[in-house]
Amino acid sequence: MAKEDVSSNFRALVENADRKFARVRDLPAFGRAQSHYFHKVFKAYMKLWNFQQSHRSKLVESGLNRWEIGEIASRIGQLYFSQYMRTSEARFLLEAYVFYDAILRRRYFEEAHGKDLNARFKELRFYARFLLVSLIVDRREMVMHLAEKLRVLVDDSKSNFRETNFKEWRLVVQEITRFTNSDTSLTYLRPLRYCAMLDSFPASQTYLARFHAKKLFKFRDALLASYHRNEVKYAEVTLDTYRMMQCLEWEPSGSFYQKRPVETKENGFVVDHTLTSGLIDMKLAADMADPTLPPNPRKAILYRPTVSHLLAVLAMICDELSPESVMLIYLSASGGPARDNVAQPENPVGSSRASKSKLLGRASQEQKSYRTEPLSNGQINSGDYYEDHLWLGPRGGSGSNNLYPGDLIPFTRKPLFLIIDSDTSRAFKVLNGAERGEPVALLLSPLKPSLENPSADDDTEALNGSQFTFFLTAPLQAFCQMLGLSNSDPDPEVYDEAESILSASFSEWETILLTSRVLNLVWAQIMPDPFLRRLILRFIFCRSVMTSFNRTEDHDPYLPQCHPNLPESVSPLSKPVQSSVQRLADHFGVAKSFHFNNS
């Protein structure tokens, strides 16, 4: 093939792959992913990569730059990451990491330093995307390395391309610096993800195997949304949603690479998880993909959504929710008080995408219908549903930015596990008893954080993440942060013993719940799920810590709530629960910060 033909064919393959890539990239990030689109764009990049490998010398003679090869690999990594965000399948995340890591190690972009502005922007985007992937994979050393490389690259860009404004990239550097500083004040001694070795307890396994209820729900889908002023975030992942999404995934084991190809099986069929990574001579280790683990719950991550967008996504997920499944909804946002003249809420899905109009129209009809549907006691008090609210919008915005408890009632036709982290969280307890089909499980945050040394800065929680979310995702670190222990040098032996105390406590409480004869059906039907069960145990710990913490003012605003109630045997002042908190406080030498009922 002539050199000119090779070059023209290559450019045609690039354009074809880019067109297919754009279609996949522009698909909604929620709803069931159209796998055939992914397969088509994958095949296009496979063909492109093989072509450039076969004709590398002629392409280089025709002017192919090394950074252009890196850009192809970067697109494949970006494709895999977008699939991970849609499906939460770990294999896609790990493939993305493999591609980005190969680009970094092979220095595809370095030859263009200081020469080509277009190549420089592609290199900057590569580092920004690799940073996000490394954060979610939890490769802390790589995150710090990439953050420094990005900072140096932005400084170099300002020097070599003086006529170009790199203000946005300086903000990216500031974002990742702020994120890492906020999330590393105390090193995580154990993964945030669910680790079967650390988070399952042998003492309760027998009771778990025997546990049964009239109906058991499977946890398959979650919606995570956050909207706070000045909150810590990187890209469109806030510190709170980052911790929660990590908490709702399985922790794999092993190393990243191995020398021989690996075949893994899903449902008895051989599946090649490393097709494209094989193109760059790299293979994922089988135990990183870890086919023995169940699939991760699928998560829709929403950054600063409007009320209309949030309800549109919620309607779509509920519509696709499989039978006998429960959906987790996590909402972290500032609250707004009730007003005397509250406007009727707008159609919450009226401004959504036209392609989803039928589905969203159905959600709109449900939104209207609940006003006339009687409650179980035959009474309606719709005002209770439109008082305090979550504020999903800029300050000084209109009532269309308010998310009211009543907005969620139409979706209670499906089983929901609802976590509200807000200073108006208790407004949502009105949902208990107002459901349209299935009872809702509610975990509601305190109205105020509890701190040993409270700061006068109103943005304390925005800068460090929500305390309630921290307790649900990293309870020991949250306990230490609450008592001002975060900045001390962690002694591994001290923290290992603290983890042992907490683990033994969770094991005991789990057994109590699994053997309780008065456990409400709402909790019983989700108890077998490991993720939801762990959240419940951590809530019990958080509630007891907050209850026993010394204060000079009214305790009530500082206490979390759950609805319906959990058994008295795991109440904050019950002996099994309070004694565990006391042991932990004694271990750290902070018992003076608590009051315990030892009678």
N, C-alpha and C positions, 0 to 999 in steps of 0.2 A: 504494500500500500504506500502511495506517495506521501511525502511529508505533509503536503498541503491537505490531502484527503484525511490524514490522521488528525491534523489539527481541527479541521472543520467537523469531523465526526465527534471528536472529543467535546467541542463546544456545544454541539447539538445534544449530546448526552447530558452535559451539565445543565443546559436549559430545560431539558425534559425532566431531570431529577428535581431541579429547583421548583418547577411548576407543581409536580406531585407533592413535594415537601410543603409548599405553601398551602395546599388543600388540607393536609393533615394538621398543620400548625393552626389553621383558622377554624378547625372544628371546635365546638364547645368543649370546654374542659370538664364538663359534667355530663351525666348520662352514659349509657353503655357505649364504649368506644367502638367505632366501626373498624373491625380488625382488617377488613379487606382493603381499606385505604392504606393502612400501615403496611400490609403485605406488598402492595403495589409500589409504594415509595421505597421500601426496602429493596425490592428487586431492581428498581431503577438505580439505586446507589451501588448495589452489588455489581451491576453491569458496568457502571461508570468506573468503579474501582478496578475491576479486572482489566478494563480497557487501558487505563493509564498505566497499570503494571506491565501489560504486554507491549506497550508502545512508549515506554518511558523515555528512551533515548531520543526518538524522533520528536516527542512532545517537548523535551528540554531544548532541542535544537530550534524548535519553532517558538520558543519563548516561555514555556511553562515554568512558573516560579514554584519553588519549594513550598511557599506558604499556601499556594492554591491546593496542593495535596493535603496540607493540614486543614484547610477549610472544608474539604470533602469529608475528612474524618470527623471534624467538629460538627458538621451537619448530622452525621450519623449518630454521634453522641447526643446531640440535641433532640433528635427524633426519639431515641430510646428514653430520654428523660421525660419528654412530653407524654410518652406512653405510660411511664411510671406514675406521673401525676394523675392520669386518667384512670388507671387500673389499680395502683398501689402494689403491683407485682414487683417483688424485690429483684427478680432477674433483670428487668429493664433498667432499674437503678444501677445495678452492678455493671451491666454492659456499658452504660453511659460513663461510669467511672473508668472502666478499662480503656475506652477510646480517648477520653480526655488525658488520662495518665500517659498513654502512648504518645500523644501529641506533645506533651510537656517534655517527656524524656528524649524524644527525637528532635526537639527544637525546630519544628517546622517553620515557625514564624520568625526566627531570629535573624535570618539572612536579610530580611527587609527592614531592619532597624534603621530608622532615620531617613529612609528613602521614599517609601510609598505610603501616603496618608490613608488610602483605602485599606492596605494591608495592616496598618497600625490599628485602625478601628476594629478590624476583624480579630486582631490579637487581643485587644482590650475586651471584646465581647467573649472571646474564648476564656480568658481568665475569670471574668465575672460569672460565667455559666459553670465553670469547673469549681469555683468557690461554693456555689449553691449545692452542687452535687456532693462535694466533699463534706459540707455541713450536714446534709441529710444522711450520708453514709456514716457520719461520725468519725471522720479521719481528722482529728484535731491537729496533729502535726502538719498534715498537708494544708489544712485551712490557714494556719499561721504562715506557712511557707508561701502559699499563693497570695495571701493578703500583702505580704511584704513585696513580692514580685510585682503585684499590681500597683502598689504605691510607687515603686521605683519607675515603673513603666509610665505612669501618669506624669511624674516629674520629668522624665525624659521627653515625653510627648510635648509638654509645654515648652521645653527648650528647643526641640528640633522643628516644631510646627507652630511657630509663634503667631501666625495669622489665624490659627484655629482655636476656638474656645473649647476647653476641656473641663468646664465647670461641672457638667453632669458627672464626669468620671471622678472628679474630686469628691463629689457627694457619695458616689459608690464606695470609695475608699473610706470615707467617714462612716458610712453605714456598717460596713463589715468590721471596722475597728470598734465601733460602739457595741455591736452585737457580741463580738467575742469578749470584750471587756465585761459585759453584763452577764454573760453565761459562763464565765470561768472564774468568778470570784471564789468559788469552792469547787475543786475538781470532782467530777462524778466518779465515785469509786466502783460503780456498777452501771451497766447500760440502762438508758431510759426505756429501751424496748423490753418486751416481755421475754425473759430468759427462763426456760423451763427448769434449768438447774437451780436458779435462785428464787423464782417466784411460785413454784409449786411445792407443796408441803406434804411429805410422806405421811405425816400423822393424820391428815384429813382425807387422803386419797380413798380409803375404804368407804368413808361416809359419802364422798363425792360420787363414787361408783354406784352406790345404793340410792342416791338422791333422786327423787321423782316428784313431779307436780302434775296437776291436771293438764297443763300445757307448758311446753318448753320452747323458748324462742332462740333462734340463732342470730348472732351479731354478724352482719355482713356489710353494712353501709354506715357511713358517718358523714356529717357536715360540720366543718370547723370554720368559725368566722370570728374575726376580731376587728374592733374599731375603737381606738383610743387616740386621744390627742398626744402627739409627740412620743408614740410608743416605739420601742426598739424593734427594728425589723431589718431584714436584708432581702432585697428584691421584693417579692410580695409574700414573704413568710415572716410573720411577726414572732417575737420570742415566745409568746403564749401558744400560738398555733404550732410552732416548731416543737415545743415540749409535748404538746398533746398528740401530734401526729407521730412522734417517736414512741410515745407511750402505747399507741394502738398498733404496733407492729411487732412481729416476732424477731428475736435476736438470733441471727445465724451464727455459725462458728467456723473456724478454720482460717486459712490464709487466702490471699487473693489469686495467686497463680499456681499452676503446676505444669509440668513438662509434657505430659501425655494428654491427648484428647479424652474427654469424659462424656459418657452417655448417662443421662438421668432419665428417670421414668416418672410419668404422671398418669395415673389411672391405668397402669400396665403398658402404656405405649412409650416408645423411645422418643424423646423430644430433644432436639439440638438447641441448646440455649446460647451457643457461642458461634453462630454462623458468621456474623460479620466481624466479630473480634478475631476470628481465625484469619481474616484477611490481613491483619497486621501482626500475625504470628503470636497471638496471645490467647490464653484459655482461662476461663474462670474455673476456680476449684469447685468441685462438686459440693463440698460442704459449705461453700459460701452461698451458692444457690439453694442448698439444703432442701432437697425435694421431700424430705421426711416431715417438714413443717407444714401445717395447714396454711392456706392462703391468707394474706393480710386482709383485714377489712378494707373495703374500697372507701376512699376518703375524698370528699370535695373540699378543697381549701379555698376560702373566699377572703380576700384582703380588702378591707374597707368597702364592703358591698352596700349598695343602696337597699332600702327595704324591698323595693320591687324586685331587684335581682335576687336577693336572698330567698324570697318567697317563691320566685320562679324556679330556682334550682331545687328548693325543697319540694315543690310540687312534682317536678320531674323525677326526683329520686323516689318519692313516695309512690308515684305511679308505677315505677319499675321494681319496687321492693317485692321480693319473692315472698310467697306465703310462709307463715311461721317464722318470720324474720323480724328483728327489732332494729330500729335505726337510732343511732346516737346523734344528738344535736348538741354541739358545744358553742355557746355564744359568750364572748367576752367583750364587754362594751361599757362605756359610762352610761349612767342612768339619768333620766329626766323626771321631775316631779309632775304630778297631775296638775292640770290647769282648769280653771272654772269653765272656760268655754273651749272645750276640745272639739275640733272639727271632726266630722266623720272621716274615717280613713279612706283614702283613695283606693281605687281598684289596685291592689298591690302587684298585679302582674300585667297591667295595661301597657307598660312601656317595654315589654320584653321583645325578644326576637320574633319576627313574623313567622319564621319556620316552626316555632313552637306554639303558634297561636291557639290551636285546638286544645292542647294540653293546658295551656295557661288560662284559656277561657273557662275550662272546666274547674280549675282552681279558683277562678274568680267567682263562679257560681256557688262553689262551696263556701267561699268567704262571705257571700251575702246570706246564704241559707241558714247559717248557724244562729242568726239573730232571731229567727222565728221557730227554731227547734227547741222544744222544752227540755229542761234539765231533768235529771232522774227524779227530782222531788216536785217536778211540775212548775217550777218557778224560774223566771229569767231576771237576772240583774246585770244587764249588759254593761252598766257603768263600771262594775268591778273589773271588767276586762279592758277598760280604756282609761285607766288612771295613770299610775307610774308606768314607765316604759324604758326601753333601751334606746339610746340615741345613736343612730347610724348616719351621721352627717356632720358637717362643719358646725361650729358654734354659731348661733344666730340663725340657723336654718329654719325651714318651715316644718309644720307638723307631718309632712310627708316623709320626714327622716325618722319618725318615731316608730319603733317596733313595739306593739302592745301585746300583752298576753293573749288577747282575743284573736290576734292575727294567726296564732298557732292552733287554734281550736279545730279548724277543718282537717288538719293533718293528724289529729288524734284518732282518726278512724284506723290508723295503723299503729302498731306498738312503738312507743318512743321512750328513749332514755335521755332525759334532758338535763344538761349541766348549764346553769346560768351563773356567770361570774361577773357581778356588777354591784354597784352600790344601791341598786333598786331590785336586786334579785328576788326579794320576797313578794314582789308584785305578781310573780308567776305562780305562786302557790294556789292561786284561784283556779288553775287548770285542774287541780286535784278534785275530782268530782264533776267536772264540766266536760269530760271527754265524750267523743261521739262514737267510740267503738271500743277501744282498748284503754285500760288505765295507764296513766303516764307515771314513770319513775322519775322523780325530781331530786337533784342535788343542787342546793342553792348556797351561794357563797355568803360569807359575812358581809355586812354593809360597810365595815371598816377593817383595815388590816391591823393585826396585833404585832407590836414591835417592842423589844426591850428598851431601845433608844430611838424613839420616833423622831423623824426629821420634820423640820418645819416646811420643807419643800413639798408642795402639792404633787410634784411629778415623781415622787419616790417609786410608786408602783409602776408608772410608765417606764421608768429607767431600768427597773429590775425585774419587770414582769409581775403578773398577778400572784399574790401570796397563796390564794386558794388553788389556782392552777398548779403552782409549784408543789403544794402539798399532795395533790393528786398524781403528780408525775415523778417527783423526787422527794419523798417525805422526809428523809433524814436531812438532806441539804436544806429543805425549807425550815425544818426545826432549828437547824444551826443558824440560818440566816435571821430567823425571827429573834434569836437570842444574841445576835451580834457576834457569832462565832465564825462567820464566813471568812473574815480576813486573817484569821490565825493560821499558822502553819499546820496543815493536817498531819496528824500522827497516824500512820496506817494501822497500827495496833488498836488505837483508841477507836477509830472509825470502823474497823472490822468488828470489834466487840459490840459497838453500837448497832451495826447492821444485824448482828446475831440476835441482839435483844429485840429488835423490831421484827425480824423474821419469825422468831419464836412467838411473839405476840400475835402476828397475823395468822400464824398456824392455829393458835388457840381460838382466836375469834372466828376463823373460818369453820372450825369444827363446831363451835357454838351455833353459828348460823345454819349449818347443814343439818344439825340435829334438833333445831328448834321446832316446837309444835305450834308456835304462834307467829312464824314468819309470814308476813303478808304475801299473797299470791303474786303481787306485782314484782317483788324481789325474788320470790321463789322461782318464777318462770325464766329468769335470766341468770340465776345463780350458777348454773353449770358453765357459763361462758367465762373463760379465764381472764379476758380483758375487763369485762364489766365487774366480775367478782373482785378483781384487784382494786378497781376504782372504789368499790364499796368499802373494802377494808381500809383503804387509805383515807376515805372520808371519815370513818369511825375514829381513826387516829387523829386526824385534823380537828374534829369536833371535841374530842377529849382534851387535846392540848389547849385549844382556845378556851374551853370551859374552866380548866384548872389554872390558867395563867393569871397572875396577880394584876389587878387594875384598881384604880382609885375611882373609876366611874362605872356607870351601868354596864353590865356585861352583855346585855342582849344584842346590841348592834354588832358585836364582835364574834357572834356565834353563827356557824353555818347551820342550815336546816336540810332535812330530807322529808319528802312526802311520797307515799305514806310513811309512817314511822317504822323504824327498825325495832326489833325486840328490845325490851328493857334490859335483857341480859348483856347487851353490848352498848348500853347507854353510857354517856360520859362519866358518870359517877359509879358505874358498876365496878365491882372489885376486879374482875379480869382486865378491864380496860384501864382503869385509873392506876392500878398497880404497875402496869406496863409503862405508862407515861412516867410514873415516879421512878422506876428503875432507870429509865433513860436519862431523866433529869439528874439523878444521883450520879450516874456514870460520867456525865459531863461537868458535874459540880455546879449545876445551876438550879438546884432544888429551891433556893431562896426566891426564885422568880415565880414559883407556883404555890398554890395552897391545895393540900390534899386532905380528903376526908378519910382518916385512918380508923374510924370507929368500926 
